[in-house]
Amino acid sequence: MGSGLAKQYLRLGPAPILVHTLNRLSASPSVEALVLAVPPGDVEAVRDGIVAAYEIPKVRAVVPGGEHRQDSVFNALGAVDPKTDIVMIHDGVRPFIGPEIVERCLKAAAVAGGAAAGIPVPETVKEVDADGRVVATLRRERIWIVQTPQAFRYQILLEAHRSAREEGFYATDDAAVVERYGSVVLMVPGDPENIKITGPADLAYARWLTRRWRGR
């Protein structure tokens, strides 16, 4: 982002991006508790400057994250009530999460054990080699862009993460960790506005979306 400040703490209208995300999740009736994994040096600042200052409900714990995203999720799972049935992982910088996506993911995970929100790819997709030569044209109707939230039965996700740590396996999302150990993950429709804010163009679009949502 080039701002010197972690993306989740950048302002989006009246509050940091992370506050918008947490408030959206807290507003979902099916979400009972939130566990935040943050950079290790930010735990106290997030507790005081985010959770307490903005009076965010349902936050049960703020835990230090790890070196990789996967390590952070594993640390957060350790703070979840072990009697929990379904857990859901969501990116802190996806502030436009809607209740419909939450419900779709939770219902699908309850049936199959795992679910991820995503969007079907509208363009032709080609696989290329290291030299840029086309290897294959993939079947577009079978390709999805994956978002979060991703929801899983707690024990399935916990065991998959434990196995991955033992083997030193790292993936870019939790669905891939679960898939590796044989569990089913269903894709459910996400939302094009459920964007991940990763660069300046995303932030500009998010600010426009925020103004439009206020107008509603």
GROMACS elastic network, one bead per residue, 0.5 to 0.9 nm:
[ bonds ]
;  ai    aj funct       b0    kb
    1     4     6  0.78412   500
    1     5     6  0.82245   500
    1     6     6  0.81504   500
    1     7     6  0.69727   500
    1   198     6  0.68353   500
    1   200     6  0.58734   500
    1   203     6  0.89472   500
    2     5     6  0.79574   500
    2   199     6  0.84835   500
    2   200     6  0.83694   500
    3     6     6  0.77802   500
    3     7     6  0.83490   500
    3    10     6  0.85737   500
    5     8     6  0.83511   500
    5     9     6  0.67589   500
    5    10     6  0.68298   500
    6     9     6  0.57236   500
    6    10     6  0.69732   500
    7    10     6  0.54591   500
    7    11     6  0.89478   500
    7    16     6  0.89304   500
    7    17     6  0.76098   500
    7    18     6  0.86491   500
    7    93     6  0.70706   500
    7   197     6  0.74683   500
    7   198     6  0.72331   500
    7   199     6  0.85668   500
    8    11     6  0.84224   500
    8    16     6  0.66881   500
    8    17     6  0.52068   500
    8    18     6  0.50275   500
    8    19     6  0.84902   500
    8    92     6  0.62908   500
    8    93     6  0.55203   500
    8   197     6  0.85157   500
    9    12     6  0.89516   500
    9    15     6  0.85769   500
    9    17     6  0.59178   500
    9    18     6  0.62656   500
    9    19     6  0.84215   500
   10    15     6  0.81637   500
   10    16     6  0.51408   500
   10    17     6  0.59334   500
   10    18     6  0.82646   500
   10   203     6  0.89701   500
   11    14     6  0.68292   500
   11    15     6  0.53854   500
   11    17     6  0.59298   500
   11    18     6  0.89533   500
   12    15     6  0.56516   500
   12    16     6  0.55378   500
   12    17     6  0.54744   500
   12    20     6  0.80306   500
   12   203     6  0.80132   500
   12   206     6  0.75066   500
   12   207     6  0.60731   500
   12   210     6  0.74932   500
   13    16     6  0.77378   500
   13    17     6  0.86634   500
   13   207     6  0.69015   500
   13   210     6  0.71116   500
   13   211     6  0.80645   500
   15    18     6  0.81523   500
   15    19     6  0.62503   500
   15    20     6  0.70690   500
   15    54     6  0.85553   500
   16    19     6  0.54140   500
   16    20     6  0.69093   500
   16    50     6  0.82782   500
   17    20     6  0.53760   500
   17    21     6  0.65026   500
   17    22     6  0.88808   500
   17    92     6  0.76171   500
   17    93     6  0.62602   500
   17    94     6  0.80642   500
   17    95     6  0.62933   500
   17   197     6  0.88467   500
   18    21     6  0.50863   500
   18    22     6  0.61746   500
   18    23     6  0.85565   500
   18    50     6  0.80277   500
   18    92     6  0.54858   500
   18    93     6  0.62797   500
   18    94     6  0.82876   500
   18    95     6  0.70011   500
   19    22     6  0.51819   500
   19    23     6  0.60410   500
   19    24     6  0.85358   500
   19    50     6  0.66960   500
   19    51     6  0.79210   500
   19    54     6  0.73864   500
   19    56     6  0.77402   500
   19    92     6  0.87169   500
   19    95     6  0.81247   500
   20    23     6  0.52174   500
   20    24     6  0.61741   500
   20    25     6  0.87175   500
   20    92     6  0.89869   500
   20    93     6  0.89764   500
   20    94     6  0.87527   500
   20    95     6  0.53473   500
   20    96     6  0.77752   500
   21    24     6  0.52685   500
   21    25     6  0.63674   500
   21    26     6  0.86305   500
   21    90     6  0.89580   500
   21    91     6  0.83775   500
   21    92     6  0.61022   500
   21    93     6  0.70056   500
   21    94     6  0.63300   500
   21    96     6  0.68754   500
   21    97     6  0.70478   500
   22    25     6  0.51676   500
   22    26     6  0.59755   500
   22    27     6  0.85295   500
   22    34     6  0.81455   500
   22    51     6  0.88307   500
   22    56     6  0.70630   500
   22    57     6  0.85011   500
   22    58     6  0.89869   500
   22    59     6  0.84513   500
   22    92     6  0.77039   500
   22    95     6  0.78203   500
   23    27     6  0.61102   500
   23    28     6  0.89147   500
   23    56     6  0.64240   500
   23    57     6  0.77303   500
   23    95     6  0.87553   500
   24    27     6  0.52223   500
   24    28     6  0.68626   500
   24    95     6  0.72675   500
   24    96     6  0.74639   500
   24    97     6  0.64769   500
   24    98     6  0.69570   500
   24    99     6  0.78040   500
   25    28     6  0.54189   500
   25    29     6  0.87682   500
   25    31     6  0.67922   500
   25    34     6  0.82104   500
   25    97     6  0.73587   500
   25    98     6  0.80061   500
   25    99     6  0.76676   500
   25   102     6  0.82632   500
   26    29     6  0.76471   500
   26    30     6  0.89808   500
   26    31     6  0.64910   500
   26    32     6  0.79634   500
   26    33     6  0.79311   500
   26    34     6  0.77674   500
   26    56     6  0.75683   500
   26    57     6  0.62305   500
   26    58     6  0.61359   500
   26    59     6  0.82787   500
   27    30     6  0.87946   500
   27    31     6  0.78906   500
   27    57     6  0.87484   500
   27    99     6  0.78932   500
   28    31     6  0.55635   500
   28    32     6  0.85638   500
   28    98     6  0.82569   500
   28    99     6  0.55906   500
   28   100     6  0.89716   500
   28   102     6  0.75613   500
   28   103     6  0.85086   500
   29    32     6  0.74210   500
   29    99     6  0.83658   500
   30    99     6  0.88201   500
   30   102     6  0.80065   500
   30   103     6  0.73557   500
   30   106     6  0.83648   500
   31    34     6  0.76105   500
   31    58     6  0.81539   500
   31    88     6  0.88593   500
   31   102     6  0.84790   500
   32    58     6  0.65615   500
   33    57     6  0.85073   500
   33    59     6  0.58486   500
   33    60     6  0.59883   500
   33    61     6  0.88406   500
   33    80     6  0.86419   500
   34    57     6  0.86086   500
   34    58     6  0.56528   500
   34    60     6  0.57020   500
   34    61     6  0.71010   500
   34    62     6  0.87675   500
   34    80     6  0.87303   500
   35    58     6  0.86917   500
   35    59     6  0.59890   500
   35    60     6  0.58036   500
   35    62     6  0.59033   500
   35    63     6  0.74358   500
   35    76     6  0.62009   500
   35    77     6  0.82817   500
   35    79     6  0.70512   500
   35    80     6  0.72542   500
   36    59     6  0.75071   500
   36    60     6  0.83254   500
   36    61     6  0.62761   500
   36    63     6  0.60649   500
   36    64     6  0.83514   500
   36    65     6  0.86884   500
   36    76     6  0.68192   500
   36    92     6  0.87130   500
   37    40     6  0.84903   500
   37    43     6  0.83090   500
   37    61     6  0.85601   500
   37    62     6  0.59638   500
   37    64     6  0.55331   500
   37    66     6  0.84848   500
   37    72     6  0.58378   500
   37    73     6  0.70740   500
   37    75     6  0.72944   500
   37    76     6  0.58173   500
   38    41     6  0.81204   500
   38    42     6  0.62809   500
   38    43     6  0.62977   500
   38    46     6  0.79331   500
   38    62     6  0.71678   500
   38    63     6  0.64000   500
   38    64     6  0.53141   500
   38    65     6  0.50667   500
   38    66     6  0.84661   500
   38    72     6  0.76685   500
   39    42     6  0.53500   500
   39    43     6  0.69555   500
   39    63     6  0.85431   500
   39    64     6  0.57254   500
   39    65     6  0.52549   500
   39    66     6  0.73446   500
   39    67     6  0.88383   500
   39    72     6  0.86938   500
   40    43     6  0.59644   500
   40    63     6  0.76501   500
   40    65     6  0.58035   500
   40    66     6  0.75364   500
   41    44     6  0.76642   500
   41    45     6  0.81943   500
   41    64     6  0.76337   500
   42    45     6  0.52049   500
   42    46     6  0.59272   500
   42    47     6  0.84930   500
   42    64     6  0.77840   500
   43    46     6  0.53484   500
   43    47     6  0.62291   500
   43    48     6  0.87448   500
   43    62     6  0.62222   500
   43    63     6  0.64785   500
   43    64     6  0.62240   500
   44    47     6  0.50882   500
   44    48     6  0.61681   500
   44    49     6  0.81357   500
   44    62     6  0.83575   500
   45    48     6  0.52537   500
   45    49     6  0.53264   500
   45    50     6  0.73355   500
   46    49     6  0.51732   500
   46    51     6  0.62854   500
   46    52     6  0.82638   500
   46    62     6  0.76505   500
   47    50     6  0.59135   500
   47    51     6  0.50813   500
   47    52     6  0.60626   500
   47    53     6  0.83181   500
   47    61     6  0.86355   500
   47    62     6  0.67187   500
   48    51     6  0.61159   500
   48    52     6  0.50269   500
   48    53     6  0.60625   500
   49    52     6  0.62838   500
   49    53     6  0.51420   500
   49    54     6  0.75956   500
   50    53     6  0.53430   500
   50    54     6  0.57211   500
   50    55     6  0.78728   500
   50    56     6  0.77785   500
   51    54     6  0.56975   500
   51    55     6  0.57297   500
   51    56     6  0.51546   500
   51    57     6  0.79424   500
   51    59     6  0.73037   500
   52    56     6  0.67071   500
   53    56     6  0.80522   500
   56    59     6  0.68214   500
   57    60     6  0.86851   500
   59    62     6  0.77018   500
   60    79     6  0.85096   500
   60    80     6  0.87130   500
   61    76     6  0.85012   500
   61    79     6  0.68924   500
   61    80     6  0.86381   500
   62    76     6  0.82308   500
   62    79     6  0.86883   500
   63    72     6  0.84924   500
   63    75     6  0.70286   500
   63    76     6  0.64081   500
   63    79     6  0.77215   500
   64    72     6  0.72860   500
   64    75     6  0.72728   500
   64    76     6  0.81950   500
   65    68     6  0.80000   500
   65    69     6  0.77155   500
   65    71     6  0.66558   500
   65    73     6  0.74745   500
   65    74     6  0.85456   500
   65    75     6  0.64068   500
   65    76     6  0.76668   500
   66    69     6  0.68869   500
   66    70     6  0.77363   500
   66    73     6  0.83154   500
   66    74     6  0.85427   500
   66    75     6  0.74194   500
   67    70     6  0.83372   500
   67    71     6  0.63747   500
   67    72     6  0.74263   500
   68    71     6  0.52104   500
   68    72     6  0.64931   500
   68    73     6  0.89040   500
   68   170     6  0.85315   500
   69    72     6  0.50819   500
   69    73     6  0.63823   500
   69    74     6  0.87418   500
   69   171     6  0.89466   500
   69   172     6  0.78292   500
   69   173     6  0.81581   500
   70    73     6  0.51689   500
   70    74     6  0.62898   500
   70    75     6  0.87304   500
   70   161     6  0.80155   500
   70   170     6  0.69447   500
   70   171     6  0.73438   500
   70   172     6  0.77587   500
   70   173     6  0.74573   500
   70   174     6  0.73702   500
   70   177     6  0.89143   500
   71    74     6  0.50640   500
   71    75     6  0.62415   500
   71    76     6  0.86724   500
   71   161     6  0.88001   500
   71   165     6  0.85412   500
   72    75     6  0.51265   500
   72    76     6  0.62484   500
   72    77     6  0.86827   500
   73    76     6  0.50301   500
   73    77     6  0.61741   500
   73    78     6  0.88029   500
   73    89     6  0.77557   500
   73   161     6  0.86703   500
   73   174     6  0.83929   500
   74    77     6  0.50878   500
   74    78     6  0.66022   500
   74   158     6  0.75316   500
   74   161     6  0.65750   500
   74   162     6  0.81123   500
   75    78     6  0.53002   500
   75    79     6  0.71353   500
   76    79     6  0.53506   500
   76    80     6  0.68401   500
   77    80     6  0.52156   500
   77    81     6  0.85175   500
   77    82     6  0.87784   500
   77    87     6  0.85407   500
   77   154     6  0.83210   500
   77   157     6  0.87499   500
   77   158     6  0.69885   500
   78    81     6  0.81468   500
   78    82     6  0.83565   500
   78   158     6  0.87679   500
   79    82     6  0.85226   500
   80    83     6  0.84030   500
   80    84     6  0.72020   500
   80    87     6  0.84436   500
   80   154     6  0.88712   500
   81    84     6  0.55369   500
   82    85     6  0.83278   500
   82   154     6  0.77834   500
   82   155     6  0.83158   500
   83   154     6  0.84639   500
   84    87     6  0.71770   500
   84   153     6  0.82813   500
   84   154     6  0.63803   500
   84   155     6  0.86990   500
   85   110     6  0.84282   500
   85   152     6  0.84441   500
   85   153     6  0.56499   500
   85   154     6  0.56248   500
   85   155     6  0.79173   500
   86   106     6  0.71299   500
   86   109     6  0.73456   500
   86   110     6  0.71482   500
   86   113     6  0.85832   500
   86   151     6  0.67223   500
   86   152     6  0.55421   500
   86   154     6  0.52998   500
   86   155     6  0.86812   500
   87   106     6  0.83617   500
   87   150     6  0.84414   500
   87   151     6  0.56284   500
   87   152     6  0.55348   500
   87   153     6  0.61968   500
   87   154     6  0.54827   500
   87   157     6  0.82922   500
   88   102     6  0.85198   500
   88   105     6  0.82367   500
   88   106     6  0.76953   500
   88   148     6  0.87550   500
   88   149     6  0.62478   500
   88   150     6  0.55044   500
   88   152     6  0.63861   500
   88   153     6  0.87367   500
   88   154     6  0.87637   500
   89   148     6  0.68744   500
   89   149     6  0.54412   500
   89   150     6  0.53038   500
   89   151     6  0.63024   500
   89   152     6  0.86020   500
   89   174     6  0.79939   500
   90    93     6  0.86434   500
   90    94     6  0.76008   500
   90    97     6  0.89428   500
   90   147     6  0.86335   500
   90   148     6  0.51267   500
   90   150     6  0.66754   500
   90   151     6  0.88357   500
   91    94     6  0.55627   500
   91    95     6  0.84297   500
   91   147     6  0.87488   500
   91   148     6  0.64011   500
   91   149     6  0.73557   500
   91   196     6  0.75474   500
   92    95     6  0.70436   500
   92   196     6  0.85886   500
   93    96     6  0.89267   500
   93   195     6  0.81374   500
   93   196     6  0.55816   500
   93   197     6  0.55048   500
   93   198     6  0.78007   500
   94    97     6  0.64265   500
   94   147     6  0.89950   500
   94   148     6  0.79394   500
   94   194     6  0.61056   500
   94   195     6  0.55958   500
   94   197     6  0.64912   500
   95    98     6  0.89224   500
   95   194     6  0.72489   500
   95   195     6  0.76776   500
   95   196     6  0.79038   500
   95   197     6  0.84653   500
   95   206     6  0.85108   500
   96   193     6  0.64935   500
   96   194     6  0.50459   500
   96   195     6  0.69896   500
   96   196     6  0.89361   500
   96   206     6  0.85085   500
   96   209     6  0.86166   500
   96   210     6  0.86875   500
   97   100     6  0.85634   500
   97   101     6  0.71193   500
   97   102     6  0.77601   500
   97   148     6  0.85872   500
   97   149     6  0.81451   500
   97   191     6  0.82699   500
   97   193     6  0.81575   500
   97   194     6  0.55246   500
   97   195     6  0.84791   500
   98   101     6  0.57118   500
   98   102     6  0.67445   500
   98   191     6  0.84305   500
   98   194     6  0.78561   500
   99   102     6  0.50302   500
   99   103     6  0.62111   500
   99   104     6  0.86467   500
  100   103     6  0.52097   500
  100   104     6  0.62031   500
  100   105     6  0.86964   500
  100   190     6  0.88075   500
  101   104     6  0.50855   500
  101   105     6  0.61672   500
  101   106     6  0.85642   500
  101   117     6  0.70287   500
  101   149     6  0.76571   500
  101   188     6  0.80665   500
  101   189     6  0.73213   500
  101   190     6  0.59933   500
  101   191     6  0.76775   500
  102   105     6  0.53413   500
  102   106     6  0.61829   500
  102   107     6  0.86376   500
  102   117     6  0.87344   500
  102   149     6  0.68988   500
  102   150     6  0.87811   500
  102   151     6  0.86225   500
  103   106     6  0.51671   500
  103   107     6  0.60421   500
  103   108     6  0.84873   500
  104   107     6  0.53560   500
  104   108     6  0.61467   500
  104   109     6  0.85621   500
  104   115     6  0.85858   500
  104   117     6  0.81711   500
  104   188     6  0.65739   500
  104   189     6  0.78251   500
  104   190     6  0.88020   500
  105   108     6  0.52547   500
  105   109     6  0.60477   500
  105   110     6  0.85586   500
  105   114     6  0.81513   500
  105   115     6  0.54967   500
  105   116     6  0.62417   500
  105   117     6  0.66198   500
  105   149     6  0.71493   500
  105   150     6  0.65933   500
  105   151     6  0.57779   500
  105   152     6  0.86046   500
  105   186     6  0.85718   500
  105   187     6  0.83443   500
  105   188     6  0.65975   500
  105   189     6  0.88306   500
  106   109     6  0.51707   500
  106   110     6  0.61562   500
  106   111     6  0.88193   500
  106   114     6  0.85665   500
  106   115     6  0.75136   500
  106   150     6  0.85075   500
  106   151     6  0.59760   500
  106   152     6  0.78031   500
  107   110     6  0.51632   500
  107   111     6  0.65781   500
  107   112     6  0.88620   500
  107   115     6  0.86060   500
  108   111     6  0.52285   500
  108   112     6  0.60461   500
  108   113     6  0.75217   500
  108   114     6  0.69179   500
  108   115     6  0.57635   500
  108   116     6  0.86677   500
  108   151     6  0.82272   500
  108   152     6  0.89093   500
  108   185     6  0.86644   500
  108   186     6  0.66967   500
  108   187     6  0.84048   500
  108   188     6  0.76370   500
  109   112     6  0.51789   500
  109   115     6  0.50014   500
  109   116     6  0.84891   500
  109   150     6  0.86486   500
  109   151     6  0.57897   500
  109   152     6  0.53182   500
  109   153     6  0.65927   500
  109   185     6  0.76678   500
  109   186     6  0.75089   500
  110   113     6  0.57296   500
  110   114     6  0.74826   500
  110   115     6  0.87674   500
  110   151     6  0.87460   500
  110   152     6  0.76307   500
  110   153     6  0.69789   500
  111   114     6  0.80562   500
  112   115     6  0.74376   500
  112   152     6  0.85999   500
  112   153     6  0.88610   500
  112   183     6  0.84134   500
  112   184     6  0.60851   500
  112   185     6  0.67536   500
  112   186     6  0.69095   500
  113   151     6  0.81750   500
  113   152     6  0.54597   500
  113   153     6  0.53111   500
  113   154     6  0.88984   500
  113   156     6  0.72307   500
  113   157     6  0.89525   500
  113   183     6  0.71460   500
  113   184     6  0.63680   500
  113   185     6  0.68520   500
  113   186     6  0.84672   500
  114   150     6  0.74953   500
  114   151     6  0.56538   500
  114   153     6  0.65760   500
  114   156     6  0.83193   500
  114   157     6  0.84230   500
  114   175     6  0.75070   500
  114   178     6  0.79069   500
  114   183     6  0.74403   500
  114   184     6  0.60008   500
  114   186     6  0.61857   500
  114   187     6  0.88465   500
  115   149     6  0.85324   500
  115   150     6  0.56338   500
  115   151     6  0.52419   500
  115   152     6  0.64207   500
  115   175     6  0.75949   500
  115   184     6  0.80494   500
  115   187     6  0.57045   500
  115   188     6  0.69091   500
  116   146     6  0.70286   500
  116   147     6  0.69847   500
  116   148     6  0.64753   500
  116   149     6  0.62642   500
  116   151     6  0.63824   500
  116   152     6  0.88121   500
  116   175     6  0.70230   500
  116   185     6  0.69075   500
  116   186     6  0.62942   500
  116   187     6  0.50617   500
  116   188     6  0.61011   500
  116   189     6  0.85083   500
  116   190     6  0.84191   500
  117   145     6  0.87248   500
  117   146     6  0.61979   500
  117   147     6  0.53045   500
  117   148     6  0.57105   500
  117   149     6  0.60261   500
  117   150     6  0.63336   500
  117   151     6  0.88702   500
  117   186     6  0.85748   500
  117   187     6  0.58131   500
  117   189     6  0.55880   500
  117   191     6  0.81749   500
  118   144     6  0.60263   500
  118   145     6  0.53554   500
  118   147     6  0.50286   500
  118   148     6  0.75807   500
  118   187     6  0.64082   500
  118   188     6  0.62127   500
  118   189     6  0.54642   500
  118   191     6  0.74094   500
  118   192     6  0.88485   500
  119   122     6  0.86968   500
  119   143     6  0.86718   500
  119   144     6  0.53216   500
  119   145     6  0.51371   500
  119   146     6  0.66002   500
  119   147     6  0.77193   500
  119   187     6  0.88260   500
  119   188     6  0.82401   500
  119   189     6  0.60290   500
  119   190     6  0.56567   500
  119   191     6  0.68752   500
  119   192     6  0.71886   500
  120   140     6  0.79955   500
  120   141     6  0.71045   500
  120   142     6  0.77271   500
  120   143     6  0.61062   500
  120   145     6  0.62335   500
  120   146     6  0.88006   500
  120   189     6  0.81566   500
  121   124     6  0.77737   500
  121   125     6  0.80764   500
  121   140     6  0.63738   500
  121   141     6  0.73952   500
  121   142     6  0.83629   500
  121   143     6  0.58116   500
  121   144     6  0.53067   500
  121   145     6  0.63109   500
  122   140     6  0.73919   500
  122   141     6  0.84964   500
  123   140     6  0.71186   500
  124   137     6  0.75939   500
  124   138     6  0.75415   500
  124   139     6  0.79897   500
  124   140     6  0.59444   500
  125   136     6  0.87743   500
  125   137     6  0.61140   500
  125   138     6  0.56198   500
  125   139     6  0.75560   500
  125   140     6  0.63642   500
  125   143     6  0.81986   500
  126   134     6  0.65362   500
  126   135     6  0.74046   500
  126   136     6  0.57448   500
  126   138     6  0.56677   500
  126   139     6  0.89575   500
  127   132     6  0.89691   500
  127   133     6  0.84105   500
  127   134     6  0.58497   500
  127   135     6  0.53872   500
  127   136     6  0.51159   500
  127   137     6  0.62176   500
  127   138     6  0.69284   500
  128   131     6  0.76275   500
  128   132     6  0.53577   500
  128   133     6  0.51688   500
  128   135     6  0.50060   500
  128   136     6  0.70544   500
  128   137     6  0.89650   500
  129   132     6  0.53370   500
  129   133     6  0.54988   500
  129   134     6  0.65927   500
  129   135     6  0.63695   500
  130   133     6  0.74937   500
  131   134     6  0.89547   500
  132   135     6  0.88808   500
  134   137     6  0.76112   500
  137   140     6  0.84972   500
  138   141     6  0.87866   500
  138   142     6  0.81324   500
  138   143     6  0.78456   500
  139   142     6  0.56801   500
  139   143     6  0.69037   500
  140   143     6  0.52630   500
  140   144     6  0.82724   500
  141   144     6  0.81203   500
  144   187     6  0.83303   500
  146   173     6  0.89577   500
  146   187     6  0.83836   500
  146   190     6  0.83918   500
  147   150     6  0.76896   500
  147   190     6  0.70368   500
  147   191     6  0.86910   500
  147   194     6  0.76914   500
  147   195     6  0.80605   500
  147   196     6  0.81417   500
  148   151     6  0.86361   500
  148   173     6  0.89984   500
  148   190     6  0.82323   500
  148   194     6  0.83471   500
  148   196     6  0.89352   500
  149   190     6  0.87647   500
  150   173     6  0.87903   500
  150   174     6  0.73655   500
  150   175     6  0.71147   500
  151   154     6  0.87803   500
  151   157     6  0.89471   500
  151   174     6  0.89772   500
  151   175     6  0.86378   500
  151   185     6  0.89619   500
  152   155     6  0.83120   500
  152   156     6  0.68354   500
  152   157     6  0.60939   500
  152   175     6  0.86740   500
  152   178     6  0.87307   500
  152   185     6  0.83227   500
  153   156     6  0.54156   500
  153   157     6  0.63764   500
  153   158     6  0.86692   500
  154   157     6  0.53632   500
  154   158     6  0.60496   500
  154   159     6  0.85775   500
  155   158     6  0.50481   500
  155   159     6  0.59712   500
  155   160     6  0.83813   500
  156   159     6  0.54428   500
  156   160     6  0.61637   500
  156   161     6  0.86831   500
  156   178     6  0.73709   500
  156   183     6  0.76854   500
  157   160     6  0.51120   500
  157   161     6  0.61503   500
  157   162     6  0.85964   500
  157   174     6  0.78973   500
  157   175     6  0.88697   500
  157   177     6  0.80879   500
  157   178     6  0.62942   500
  158   161     6  0.51924   500
  158   162     6  0.61692   500
  158   163     6  0.86728   500
  159   162     6  0.50137   500
  159   163     6  0.61513   500
  159   164     6  0.85233   500
  159   178     6  0.87310   500
  160   163     6  0.51986   500
  160   164     6  0.61306   500
  160   165     6  0.86816   500
  160   177     6  0.61960   500
  160   178     6  0.54859   500
  160   179     6  0.86328   500
  160   180     6  0.80009   500
  160   181     6  0.63323   500
  160   183     6  0.89254   500
  161   165     6  0.61637   500
  161   166     6  0.86503   500
  161   174     6  0.84100   500
  161   177     6  0.67551   500
  161   178     6  0.77494   500
  162   165     6  0.51980   500
  162   166     6  0.63398   500
  162   167     6  0.87831   500
  163   166     6  0.51249   500
  163   167     6  0.62800   500
  163   168     6  0.84816   500
  163   169     6  0.83322   500
  163   181     6  0.82394   500
  164   167     6  0.51540   500
  164   168     6  0.57927   500
  164   170     6  0.68958   500
  164   177     6  0.70267   500
  164   180     6  0.87458   500
  164   181     6  0.88134   500
  165   168     6  0.50055   500
  165   169     6  0.63676   500
  165   170     6  0.80352   500
  166   169     6  0.78743   500
  167   170     6  0.89864   500
  169   177     6  0.81652   500
  170   173     6  0.87440   500
  170   176     6  0.89222   500
  170   177     6  0.75345   500
  171   174     6  0.72137   500
  171   175     6  0.86405   500
  171   176     6  0.60338   500
  171   177     6  0.61837   500
  172   175     6  0.86358   500
  172   176     6  0.71696   500
  172   177     6  0.84745   500
  173   176     6  0.56706   500
  173   177     6  0.69235   500
  174   177     6  0.50397   500
  174   178     6  0.63354   500
  174   179     6  0.85541   500
  175   178     6  0.51616   500
  175   179     6  0.59883   500
  175   180     6  0.85965   500
  175   185     6  0.66316   500
  176   180     6  0.61308   500
  176   181     6  0.89626   500
  176   185     6  0.88964   500
  177   180     6  0.53716   500
  177   181     6  0.70868   500
  178   181     6  0.56017   500
  178   182     6  0.68731   500
  178   183     6  0.57746   500
  178   184     6  0.77084   500
  178   185     6  0.76626   500
  179   182     6  0.52928   500
  179   183     6  0.53344   500
  179   184     6  0.64688   500
  179   185     6  0.68488   500
  180   183     6  0.75813   500
  187   190     6  0.88223   500
  190   193     6  0.87380   500
  190   194     6  0.72398   500
  191   194     6  0.52172   500
  191   195     6  0.81465   500
  192   195     6  0.66619   500
  193   206     6  0.87082   500
  193   209     6  0.80738   500
  195   202     6  0.76966   500
  195   206     6  0.79638   500
  196   202     6  0.74220   500
  197   200     6  0.80824   500
  197   201     6  0.84145   500
  197   202     6  0.50332   500
  197   203     6  0.58549   500
  197   205     6  0.89296   500
  197   206     6  0.74976   500
  198   201     6  0.83352   500
  198   202     6  0.62712   500
  198   203     6  0.75937   500
  199   202     6  0.53327   500
  199   203     6  0.64134   500
  199   204     6  0.88736   500
  200   203     6  0.50380   500
  200   204     6  0.62295   500
  200   205     6  0.86580   500
  201   204     6  0.51380   500
  201   205     6  0.62457   500
  201   206     6  0.85419   500
  202   205     6  0.51125   500
  202   206     6  0.60084   500
  202   207     6  0.86173   500
  203   207     6  0.61674   500
  203   208     6  0.86304   500
  204   207     6  0.51895   500
  204   208     6  0.63968   500
  204   209     6  0.87300   500
  205   208     6  0.50478   500
  205   209     6  0.61689   500
  205   210     6  0.85964   500
  206   210     6  0.60710   500
  206   211     6  0.86604   500
  207   211     6  0.63401   500
  207   212     6  0.86678   500
  208   211     6  0.52193   500
  208   212     6  0.62977   500
  208   213     6  0.86953   500
  209   212     6  0.50063   500
  209   213     6  0.60681   500
  209   214     6  0.85643   500
  210   213     6  0.50954   500
  210   214     6  0.62073   500
  210   215     6  0.85898   500
  211   214     6  0.51469   500
  211   215     6  0.62708   500
  211   216     6  0.89167   500
  212   216     6  0.65352   500
  213   216     6  0.51766   500
